[in-house]
Amino acid sequence: MLYEKELKALKRAKRFRTRRVVDEQLKDFASNDYLGLAHQQGLHKQSCEYLNTQSIHASKASMLVNGYHQIHKDFEDALSQANGFEEGIVLGSGFNANIALIESLVRKGDTLFIDELYHASGVLASQIGEMDVVFFPHNDMESLREKLQASKAKRKIIAVEGIYSMDGDLCDKAVFAIDKEFENTLLIVDEAHSSGVVGKNLMGVFDLYNIKIEPNHIKMGTLGKAYGSFGAYILASSHIVEYLLNRAKPIIYATSLSLYDTKLAHNALEYILKNKEYLIKEIATRRAIVAEELGIKVEGLIVPIAVGDNDKVMQIQKNLLHKGYGVGAIRQPTVASAIIRLIARLGESPQDLRRVCKALVDYGIK
């Protein structure tokens, strides 16, 4: 067995991972379906009914060959308009979107300045080729400014997340001001966990912080979280979109996003914008419950609960499964120290959220 030693080491460290088929009887406080739209049968039926009127139901090719359909363009246009950007591109996943952006934008003579807690996809992208990469301490804006001041790079690309996937905290608003202090900068904001969750229109941190969109701003996000679909998008100036279409390998060489997922996400966008007042109220209700029961103030719907012990975090998850609740048990290397990751998603009732919070308190991890 070629990797027997490595697998045994992971098991000894309590870091061994396995797949588990979804148990639909569980109350789901583990997935990133923040608004519960993956359970909205109306959105699913609406998407299927539309596709049934079309002559094809699959994208068939890469976006630049013969796989760019009106369904893609309509969604890109709607998403760009809702977020205040000039143009957009839909593609296969948030992982691919980060690879596309970082691998193509950071050229020879450029430097990537990336938050140390940025998603693994961005970190992987930064390791491609001989890219000049500078990590700065998480949300430490003074450190970022100092590193930018010291840099002689031709272009300076800054990468942060809107809401960080494990800590659940917002990016510091100051990053938008710091970006403006320097010439020849690009600012990438990964809104995978903030789009659909924060802002007066639920469009994410650009919306929350009321940021005027500049030509050097780039927003990326996923469709498999708050939008209840699958895939990802990149929003940027027409200039940047034109460049990505010509240089970003995950865009050029991959089959374009499925028509069903694109239409489903478009319908979800319309649902979010139409029902934003209701959704904002429901999100606030869940944040309040988490604060009351666990004493944790969250900016979005990710609730990280420090445990610090791999055995204990797995045991807590197992015990909650027996009680009918699913939560995330996150261990190294995803996080520095083991946590329970609770998602206060709208797909489950406030009453069940309160119950799972009380169950967690019973394990002494408040």
C-alpha positions as CSV (number, residue, x, y, z in Angstrom):
1,M,0.0,0.0,0.0
2,L,1.7,3.1,-1.3
3,Y,0.5,5.6,1.4
4,E,-0.1,3.3,4.4
5,K,2.4,5.2,6.6
6,E,0.9,8.6,5.8
7,L,-2.6,7.4,6.5
8,K,-1.6,5.8,9.8
9,A,0.1,9.1,10.8
10,L,-3.2,11.0,10.1
11,K,-5.2,8.5,12.2
12,R,-2.7,8.8,15.1
13,A,-3.1,12.6,15.0
14,K,-6.9,12.3,14.9
15,R,-6.8,14.2,11.5
16,F,-8.1,11.3,9.3
17,R,-11.0,12.3,7.1
18,T,-13.9,10.3,5.7
19,R,-17.0,11.0,3.7
20,R,-20.5,10.6,5.1
21,V,-23.6,10.4,3.0
22,V,-26.0,13.2,3.8
23,D,-28.6,12.2,6.4
24,E,-31.6,14.2,5.5
25,Q,-33.2,13.5,8.9
26,L,-30.5,15.5,10.7
27,K,-31.0,19.2,11.5
28,D,-28.3,20.7,9.3
29,F,-26.0,23.2,11.1
30,A,-22.9,22.2,9.2
31,S,-23.4,23.1,5.5
32,N,-22.8,26.5,3.9
33,D,-26.3,26.7,2.5
34,Y,-26.7,29.9,4.5
35,L,-30.2,31.0,3.4
36,G,-31.6,27.5,3.0
37,L,-32.1,28.0,-0.7
38,A,-30.9,24.5,-1.5
39,H,-34.3,23.3,-0.1
40,Q,-36.4,25.8,-2.0
41,Q,-38.3,23.5,-4.4
42,G,-39.8,26.5,-6.1
43,L,-36.4,27.7,-7.4
44,H,-35.6,24.2,-8.6
45,K,-38.9,23.8,-10.4
46,Q,-38.7,27.3,-11.9
47,S,-35.2,26.5,-13.3
48,C,-36.2,23.1,-14.7
49,E,-39.3,24.6,-16.4
50,Y,-37.2,27.2,-18.1
51,L,-34.7,24.6,-19.3
52,N,-37.5,22.5,-20.6
53,T,-38.2,25.3,-23.1
54,Q,-34.7,25.3,-24.5
55,S,-33.3,23.2,-27.3
56,I,-30.2,22.1,-25.2
57,H,-29.7,21.5,-21.5
58,A,-25.9,21.3,-21.2
59,S,-23.2,23.8,-21.9
60,K,-21.3,21.4,-24.2
61,A,-17.9,23.2,-24.4
62,S,-15.6,25.8,-22.9
63,M,-16.8,29.3,-22.7
64,L,-14.5,30.4,-25.5
65,V,-15.3,27.6,-27.9
66,N,-19.0,27.1,-28.1
67,G,-20.1,26.9,-24.5
68,Y,-21.1,30.5,-23.7
69,H,-24.9,30.6,-23.6
70,Q,-27.5,33.4,-23.2
71,I,-28.3,31.9,-19.8
72,H,-24.7,32.6,-18.7
73,K,-24.7,36.1,-20.1
74,D,-28.1,37.0,-18.5
75,F,-26.9,35.9,-15.1
76,E,-23.5,37.6,-15.4
77,D,-25.3,40.9,-16.4
78,A,-27.8,40.6,-13.5
79,L,-25.1,39.8,-11.0
80,S,-22.9,42.7,-12.2
81,Q,-25.8,45.1,-12.0
82,A,-26.8,44.0,-8.5
83,N,-23.2,44.5,-7.3
84,G,-22.2,47.6,-9.2
85,F,-19.5,46.0,-11.4
86,E,-19.0,46.4,-15.1
87,E,-18.8,42.8,-16.1
88,G,-18.8,39.2,-14.8
89,I,-17.7,35.7,-15.6
90,V,-19.3,32.5,-14.3
91,L,-17.1,29.4,-13.9
92,G,-16.9,26.0,-12.3
93,S,-16.2,26.6,-8.6
94,G,-14.8,29.1,-6.1
95,F,-11.7,27.0,-5.9
96,N,-11.2,27.5,-9.7
97,A,-12.0,31.2,-9.4
98,N,-9.2,31.8,-7.0
99,I,-6.8,29.7,-9.1
100,A,-7.9,31.7,-12.2
101,L,-7.5,35.1,-10.5
102,I,-4.2,34.6,-8.7
103,E,-2.4,32.5,-11.2
104,S,-3.2,34.9,-14.1
105,L,-3.0,38.3,-12.4
106,V,0.3,38.0,-10.6
107,R,3.0,38.3,-13.3
108,K,6.7,38.6,-13.2
109,G,7.7,41.8,-11.3
110,D,4.4,41.7,-9.3
111,T,3.8,40.8,-5.7
112,L,0.7,39.2,-4.1
113,F,-0.1,40.4,-0.6
114,I,-2.4,37.8,0.9
115,D,-4.1,37.5,4.3
116,E,-2.6,34.5,6.2
117,L,-6.1,33.0,6.6
118,Y,-7.1,33.3,3.0
119,H,-8.7,30.2,1.5
120,A,-6.6,27.2,0.6
121,S,-7.4,27.7,-3.1
122,G,-5.7,31.1,-3.0
123,V,-2.7,29.7,-1.1
124,L,-2.4,26.9,-3.6
125,A,-2.6,29.3,-6.5
126,S,0.2,31.4,-4.9
127,Q,2.5,28.4,-5.1
128,I,2.2,28.0,-8.9
129,G,5.4,29.0,-10.7
130,E,7.8,31.5,-9.1
131,M,5.3,34.0,-7.9
132,D,6.4,36.7,-5.4
133,V,4.1,36.2,-2.4
134,V,3.9,38.2,0.9
135,F,1.6,36.9,3.7
136,F,0.4,39.5,6.2
137,P,-1.0,38.7,9.7
138,H,-4.8,38.1,9.7
139,N,-6.7,41.4,9.3
140,D,-3.6,43.4,10.4
141,M,-4.0,46.5,8.2
142,E,-0.9,48.3,9.6
143,S,1.3,45.3,8.7
144,L,-0.3,45.3,5.2
145,R,0.4,49.0,4.8
146,E,4.0,48.6,5.9
147,K,4.6,45.7,3.5
148,L,3.0,47.7,0.6
149,Q,5.2,50.7,1.4
150,A,8.3,48.6,1.4
151,S,7.5,46.9,-1.9
152,K,9.0,47.9,-5.2
153,A,6.7,45.6,-7.2
154,K,5.4,46.7,-10.6
155,R,1.8,45.7,-9.5
156,K,0.6,45.0,-6.0
157,I,-2.3,42.5,-5.8
158,I,-4.0,42.3,-2.4
159,A,-6.2,39.3,-1.5
160,V,-8.7,39.2,1.4
161,E,-11.9,37.4,2.2
162,G,-15.2,39.2,2.9
163,I,-16.0,36.8,5.7
164,Y,-13.3,34.3,6.7
165,S,-14.5,30.8,6.3
166,M,-13.3,29.4,9.6
167,D,-13.0,32.4,12.0
168,G,-16.3,33.9,10.6
169,D,-15.0,37.5,11.0
170,L,-15.2,40.3,8.4
171,C,-12.3,41.7,6.5
172,D,-11.3,45.1,8.0
173,K,-13.0,48.0,6.1
174,A,-9.6,49.8,6.1
175,V,-8.3,47.5,3.4
176,F,-10.4,49.5,0.9
177,A,-8.7,52.8,2.0
178,I,-5.2,51.2,2.1
179,D,-5.7,50.0,-1.4
180,K,-6.3,53.5,-2.6
181,E,-3.1,54.8,-1.0
182,F,-0.9,53.0,-3.5
183,E,-0.5,53.1,-7.3
184,N,-0.9,50.0,-9.5
185,T,-2.8,47.9,-7.0
186,L,-5.5,45.3,-7.5
187,L,-7.8,44.3,-4.6
188,I,-9.4,40.8,-4.7
189,V,-12.2,40.2,-2.2
190,D,-13.3,36.6,-1.9
191,E,-17.0,36.9,-1.0
192,A,-17.8,33.2,-0.8
193,H,-19.1,33.5,2.7
194,S,-20.3,37.1,2.8
195,S,-22.3,37.4,-0.4
196,G,-26.0,36.7,0.4
197,V,-25.3,37.1,4.1
198,V,-24.3,40.8,4.8
199,G,-25.1,44.2,3.4
200,K,-28.3,46.2,2.9
201,N,-29.0,44.2,-0.3
202,L,-27.2,41.1,1.0
203,M,-24.6,41.4,-1.7
204,G,-21.6,41.2,0.7
205,V,-18.9,43.4,2.1
206,F,-18.8,45.9,-0.8
207,D,-22.5,46.4,-0.1
208,L,-22.1,46.3,3.7
209,Y,-19.3,48.9,3.8
210,N,-20.9,51.0,1.0
211,I,-17.8,50.9,-1.1
212,K,-17.7,52.7,-4.4
213,I,-16.6,50.2,-7.0
214,E,-13.3,51.1,-8.5
215,P,-11.7,49.8,-11.7
216,N,-9.1,47.9,-9.6
217,H,-11.6,46.1,-7.5
218,I,-12.3,42.4,-8.1
219,K,-15.0,40.4,-6.4
220,M,-15.3,36.7,-6.5
221,G,-17.8,34.4,-4.9
222,T,-19.4,31.0,-5.0
223,L,-22.9,29.9,-6.0
224,G,-22.8,26.8,-3.9
225,K,-23.4,28.6,-0.6
226,A,-26.0,31.3,-0.1
227,Y,-27.2,30.9,-3.6
228,G,-28.1,27.2,-3.2
229,S,-26.6,26.2,-6.5
230,F,-23.1,25.3,-7.8
231,G,-20.3,27.2,-9.4
232,A,-18.7,30.6,-8.9
233,Y,-18.4,34.1,-10.4
234,I,-15.8,36.8,-10.9
235,L,-16.9,40.5,-11.1
236,A,-14.6,43.2,-12.3
237,S,-14.0,46.0,-14.7
238,S,-14.4,45.2,-18.4
239,H,-10.6,45.6,-18.8
240,I,-9.9,42.9,-16.1
241,V,-12.6,40.6,-17.5
242,E,-11.1,40.9,-21.0
243,Y,-7.7,40.0,-19.5
244,L,-9.0,37.0,-17.6
245,L,-10.7,35.6,-20.7
246,N,-7.4,35.6,-22.4
247,R,-5.1,34.4,-19.6
248,A,-7.0,32.5,-16.9
249,K,-6.6,28.8,-17.5
250,P,-9.7,27.6,-15.5
251,I,-11.8,29.9,-17.7
252,I,-10.2,29.2,-21.0
253,Y,-9.8,25.4,-20.8
254,A,-12.7,24.2,-18.6
255,T,-16.2,23.4,-19.8
256,S,-18.4,26.3,-18.9
257,L,-20.8,26.2,-15.9
258,S,-23.8,24.0,-16.3
259,L,-26.9,25.7,-17.6
260,Y,-29.1,24.3,-14.8
261,D,-26.7,25.7,-12.1
262,T,-26.5,29.0,-13.8
263,K,-30.2,29.4,-14.1
264,L,-30.8,28.2,-10.6
265,A,-28.3,30.8,-9.3
266,H,-30.0,33.5,-11.3
267,N,-33.3,32.6,-9.8
268,A,-31.7,32.6,-6.4
269,L,-30.3,36.1,-7.0
270,E,-33.7,37.4,-7.9
271,Y,-35.2,35.7,-4.8
272,I,-32.6,37.3,-2.5
273,L,-33.1,40.8,-3.9
274,K,-36.9,40.4,-3.8
275,N,-37.0,39.1,-0.2
276,K,-34.0,40.9,1.3
277,E,-35.9,42.5,4.2
278,Y,-37.3,39.2,5.3
279,L,-33.9,37.5,5.0
280,I,-32.1,40.2,6.9
281,K,-34.6,39.9,9.7
282,E,-34.1,36.1,9.8
283,I,-30.3,36.4,9.8
284,A,-30.5,38.9,12.7
285,T,-32.7,36.5,14.7
286,R,-30.2,33.8,14.4
287,R,-27.2,36.0,15.3
288,A,-29.1,37.1,18.4
289,I,-29.8,33.5,19.5
290,V,-26.1,32.6,19.1
291,A,-25.2,35.7,21.2
292,E,-27.7,34.8,23.9
293,E,-26.9,31.1,24.2
294,L,-23.2,30.9,23.4
295,G,-22.1,34.4,24.2
296,I,-20.5,34.7,20.7
297,K,-21.1,37.7,18.5
298,V,-20.9,36.8,14.8
299,E,-20.8,39.0,11.8
300,G,-22.3,36.5,9.4
301,L,-23.7,33.0,10.0
302,I,-20.5,31.2,10.8
303,V,-20.0,30.4,14.5
304,P,-16.5,29.1,15.4
305,I,-16.4,27.5,18.8
306,A,-12.9,26.8,20.1
307,V,-12.3,23.3,21.4
308,G,-8.6,22.8,20.9
309,D,-8.6,19.0,21.1
310,N,-9.0,16.8,18.1
311,D,-10.5,13.9,20.1
312,K,-12.9,16.1,21.9
313,V,-14.1,17.9,18.8
314,M,-14.9,14.6,17.1
315,Q,-16.7,13.3,20.1
316,I,-18.8,16.4,20.4
317,Q,-19.8,16.1,16.7
318,K,-20.6,12.4,17.2
319,N,-22.7,13.1,20.3
320,L,-24.7,15.8,18.5
321,L,-25.3,13.4,15.6
322,H,-27.0,11.1,18.0
323,K,-29.2,14.0,19.1
324,G,-30.1,14.7,15.5
325,Y,-27.9,17.7,14.8
326,G,-25.1,18.0,12.2
327,V,-22.2,20.4,12.9
328,G,-18.7,20.8,11.5
329,A,-15.7,19.3,13.4
330,I,-12.8,21.2,11.9
331,R,-9.2,20.1,12.6
332,Q,-5.7,20.9,11.4
333,P,-4.5,21.9,8.9
334,T,-7.8,23.7,8.0
335,V,-7.5,25.5,11.3
336,A,-4.6,26.0,13.8
337,S,-6.6,24.4,16.6
338,A,-9.7,22.2,16.5
339,I,-13.1,24.0,16.5
340,I,-16.8,23.2,16.2
341,R,-18.0,25.1,13.2
342,L,-21.7,25.8,13.7
343,I,-23.6,27.4,10.8
344,A,-26.7,29.3,12.0
345,R,-28.4,28.8,8.6
346,L,-31.9,29.9,7.7
347,G,-32.7,26.3,6.5
348,E,-33.3,25.3,10.1
349,S,-35.7,27.0,12.5
350,P,-34.6,29.4,15.2
351,Q,-36.0,27.0,17.8
352,D,-33.7,24.2,16.6
353,L,-30.8,26.6,16.5
354,R,-31.4,27.4,20.2
355,R,-31.6,23.7,21.0
356,V,-28.3,22.9,19.4
357,C,-26.7,25.9,21.1
358,K,-27.9,24.7,24.4
359,A,-26.6,21.2,23.7
360,L,-23.2,22.7,23.0
361,V,-23.3,24.5,26.3
362,D,-23.9,21.2,28.0
363,Y,-20.5,20.0,26.7
364,G,-18.9,22.9,28.5
365,I,-17.6,24.7,25.4
366,K,-19.4,28.1,25.7
